[in-house]
Amino acid sequence: ALVDAKSRLVQAKANLFERNFGDSARELAEAVDVLEASVKGAKADDASKTLRELTTSLREIRLEIAMGKSVPMRKLDEIQHRMDLLLNK
């Protein structure tokens, strides 16, 4: 699930770079859905807590993009870095 979410995040970043805000918001929504599904019913441990935090961050950024607000690429880079750290554990 984390690999799929990261893939969607990378695609969202590419869409954002190309100024395809609607496509970027859709990819982020899909990433949120994937992460939510992965932690649904999971026991409360550090990994699921981190995934929930990532989900919240992605949801907030998706909302900003959908509202037409400017989102710094570094925010998405930070989330991608956190995903990479989880994947490398």
Backbone hydrogen bonds, N-H to C=O, Kabsch-Sander energy under -0.5 kcal/mol:
donor,donor_aa,acceptor,acceptor_aa,energy
5,A,1,A,-2.6
6,K,2,L,-2.5
7,S,3,V,-2.3
8,R,4,D,-2.2
9,L,5,A,-2.2
10,V,6,K,-2.6
11,Q,7,S,-2.1
12,A,8,R,-2.4
13,K,9,L,-2.4
14,A,10,V,-2.0
15,N,11,Q,-2.6
16,L,12,A,-2.5
17,F,13,K,-2.5
18,E,14,A,-1.9
19,R,16,L,-1.4
20,N,15,N,-3.3
21,F,19,R,-1.1
24,S,20,N,-2.3
25,A,21,F,-2.6
26,R,22,G,-2.0
27,E,23,D,-2.4
28,L,24,S,-2.2
29,A,25,A,-2.2
30,E,26,R,-2.2
31,A,27,E,-2.3
32,V,28,L,-2.4
33,D,29,A,-2.4
34,V,30,E,-2.5
35,L,31,A,-2.4
36,E,32,V,-2.8
37,A,33,D,-2.3
38,S,34,V,-1.6
39,V,35,L,-1.4
40,K,36,E,-1.1
42,A,39,V,-1.9
45,D,43,K,-1.2
49,K,45,D,-2.2
50,T,46,D,-2.4
51,L,47,A,-2.3
52,R,48,S,-2.2
53,E,49,K,-2.1
54,L,50,T,-2.4
55,T,51,L,-2.4
56,T,52,R,-2.2
57,S,53,E,-2.3
58,L,54,L,-2.8
59,R,55,T,-2.5
60,E,56,T,-2.2
61,I,57,S,-2.2
62,R,58,L,-2.7
63,L,59,R,-2.1
64,E,60,E,-2.0
65,I,61,I,-2.5
66,A,62,R,-2.8
67,M,63,L,-1.8
68,G,65,I,-1.5
69,K,64,E,-2.6
75,K,72,P,-1.4
76,L,72,P,-0.8
77,D,73,M,-2.3
78,E,74,R,-2.4
79,I,75,K,-1.8
80,Q,76,L,-2.5
81,H,77,D,-2.3
82,R,78,E,-2.2
83,M,79,I,-2.2
84,D,80,Q,-2.5
85,L,81,H,-2.2
86,L,82,R,-1.9
87,L,83,M,-2.5
88,N,84,D,-1.7
89,K,86,L,-1.1
